[in-house]
Each structure stands twice: as C-alpha cells, then as structure tokens.
Amino acid sequence: MITLLEDRIDTPLGVLCILCDSQFNLRAVEWEEHQQRMEQLLNIHYGKQGIRRVNSINPGGLSDKFHAWFAGDLDIITHLPTATMGTPFQREVWQALRTIPCGQVLYYGQLAALLGRPTAARAVGAANGANPISIVVPCHRVIGRDGSMTGYAGGVARKEWLLRHEGYLPAE
C-alpha cells in the first residue's frame, strides 16, 4: 500500500488538490471539481497496491511552491519531483511535456514527431489527457494545430488562463 499526502490549496482558478508520496514526489495534481477523474486515475495507477491518503499541510513545501507559481514565479515548478505510473508510452509523453518551455506551446503532431512517432498525434493526445499531474507536467502547453485550445481536462477556460499566466497568450 502506498501512502499519499494530500493538501488542497486555493488558487485563482479554484481549489487545487496536491498529492505526493512520503518522499514528496508529486503523484497527482488536479482541480477539486475534477476529483472523480483523479480518483479514476489513482485507481488505474495504484489500484493493485492500494492507496492510503493522509491530509497534510504543505507536504515537502509543495503547496508553497504552487502558491509561488500562481504569484508569478513561473520557474519554481520546473524541477519539482514527480513519480508517475502509467504505460511506458504515457510516461514518455509526460516526460516530453516537461521539456516544453514556459510560454511556448506545441501541437499534438509536433509532440508526436519530437517523440520519434510522427503519426501518433492521437496517441499523444490520449496520453496527454491521462496526465495525472496538472501544471507541473504541462499538458496545457499542447494545443490543436489550428491554434485551438483543445484537450485540457481542467477545461478550456483554465487552459487559456494558464497559457496567459505563462505569457503565451496576451493578457486580457
């Protein structure tokens, strides 16, 4: 059984749930109203070994780092430790997402090509959608080829806010 430390923080976009292991590796980051999606992903990834969730305030300083990121310290999340389950392909996609610089985006096809699989844009999209660690594994930095804000589980409005916050989209 794996123990996950859980904190919830208020952000400009709503309550964010942060789950990490006892070594403070992020395991899941999700918006509170998408709790059911997070539960499904946790069950898929950890169901066999089981999970014990423990409320924790600012585990490993992670909550403070998210607060700093929302306050404008955009580099603070770049090297936060993560530990994800998932298929080898999903983990490969999630690792590639972390290489997209803040303030930049890629199209799904570009990300597939970056992974050496230029015809796998749909598979990349599916892996992107199964990302359990929002913001830190920046799936919001992948957009449709036509520039559309597609494929963000937290909702298009949040995706646009995140890209504005990071400087990709102009401020309103």
N, C-alpha and C positions, 0 to 999 in steps of 0.2 A: 504494500500500500504506500502511495506517495502522499506526503503532506504538502498542501499548498497554502501559503499565507496569502490572505486576501485583504485588500483595502479598497475603499471607494472614495473617490475624490470629486469635488465639484469642479467643473471646467466651464468655459464659455459655451460649450456645446452640450452640456448636460453632465450627468454623473458617469464617471468612468470607473470600471472595475479593473483592478490590477491584481493578478495572481502570479506568485513566484514560488519557487521551491525554497528549501531551507538554506540553500547556497545563494539565494537571491537572484537566480536566473529567472527571467520572465518566462512564464508558461502560457499566459493568456492575458490579453488586454481587450476589453470590449465595453461598449456603451450599455448602460444599465437596461434600457428598454429592449436590448437585443440579448438579454440574459438566456433566453431559450436557445438561441443559436450557439452561445458559448457553452451551455450545458451539453448540447449535442456534440460539439467538437471535443469537449473534455471526455465525454463518454466514448467517442470513437477512438481517441488517442490513449486514454488511460483506463478504459473500462475493465480490461482484463486484470490489471494490478490493483485497481480501486483507488479512490481519492478520499482523503480526509481534508476538509477545508477548515482553516482556522482564521478567525478575524485577527487582523494585525494592523497596527497603526504605523504607516510609513516603513514597511519592511525593507531593510537594507538601504534606506534613503530613496527608494524608487519613487514614492509619491512626491517627495520634494523635487525630484528631477522632472517629473511630469509637470508640476506646477511651474517650474522654471522654464520649461519648454513653452508652455502656454503663455508665459510672461515675455517670451521673445528670445530666450537662449536656445536657439534652434540646433546648435551643435551638441547639446547635452545628451541627446538620446542616441547619438551616432554609435557609441560603443557600449551601450547597455548590454549586459549579458542576456542571452536568450537560450532556451533549451526547448526545442520543439520536437514533437513526434510527427508522424506523417510518413508518406511514402518517400523513397529516395528522390523521385522527381519533384514532389511538393517541396521538400527541403532544399533542393537545388534552386527552385524558383524563388523561395523565400530568401535564400542567401543572396541571389542576384538582385532582389528588390532592395536589399540594404546597400547595394553599390550605386543606386540612383542618387545623385547628389541632391541635396535640399534645393528647392527652387527650380528643379528640372523634372521633366516627365519623359516617359517612353510610351510608345504604342505597344499593344499586345504583341503584334508581329515583330517589332524591334526587340522586345524582350525574348521572344522565341528564338530569333536569329542570334542574339547575344549568347544564348544557351547552346548554340550549335544545332538548333532544331527549327529551321525557318518555316516549316509547315505546321508547327504545333501551337499556333496562336490560340486556338480554342482550349487546348490542354493547359496552356499557360494561364488563360483566363479562369479555368476551373480551379487550378492550384491557387491562384491569386484570391479567389473567392473563399477558399478554405483556410486562409491565413488566420491563425488564432491570436496573433499579436499585433493588433492595430497600432498605427502611428509609428512604432519602433521598426517594424517590418513594413515599410511604407507602401502598402498596396494602393494607397490613394494616388501615388505618383504614376500610375499606369492609366492611360486614357484611350478612348477609341481613336482609330486612325483619322477620323474626320474632326478630331478635337473634342468630341463629346465626352461628358463626364459619366461614363458607364461603369458598371461593375463595382460599386462600393457598398458593402453590406451595411455600413452605417448610414447610408442614404446620400443622395446626390448633393443636397444642401451642405452636409458636413464635408463631403469631399471638396466642394468648392471652397468652403471656409478654410480647410487645411491647406489647400493649394494657394489661397490668398495669403494666409499666415506665413507660408514659406516663401512668398514672393514670386510664385509662378504666375498667378492671376493678379491683375491690378486691383488695388484696394477700391472698395465701393465708395 
